[in-house]
Amino acid sequence: MDISDRRQVVTRHGGDVAVVISMAEYRHLRHGGEGFKAFLRSGPDLDLEINRPVLPARPVGLGEGE
């Protein structure tokens, strides 16, 4: 096993806080799967019916004294 294939665990105060991996492993993990957008799109189709009021919005005064 080449040294670049090994993972190193970094600890702080006795607890694991990080892992040092090779660039090849990082690139595989980073680009190995589909993106987050594709993950969300792969979910079930939700047919939501949204009812919105048809009345116009009330007037809002934005100036001084209105």
Protein Blocks (a to p, Z undefined) as FASTA:
>chain_A
ZZklpccdddeehiafbdcddfklmmmmmmmpccfklmmmmmccddddddddfbdcdddd
fbehZZ
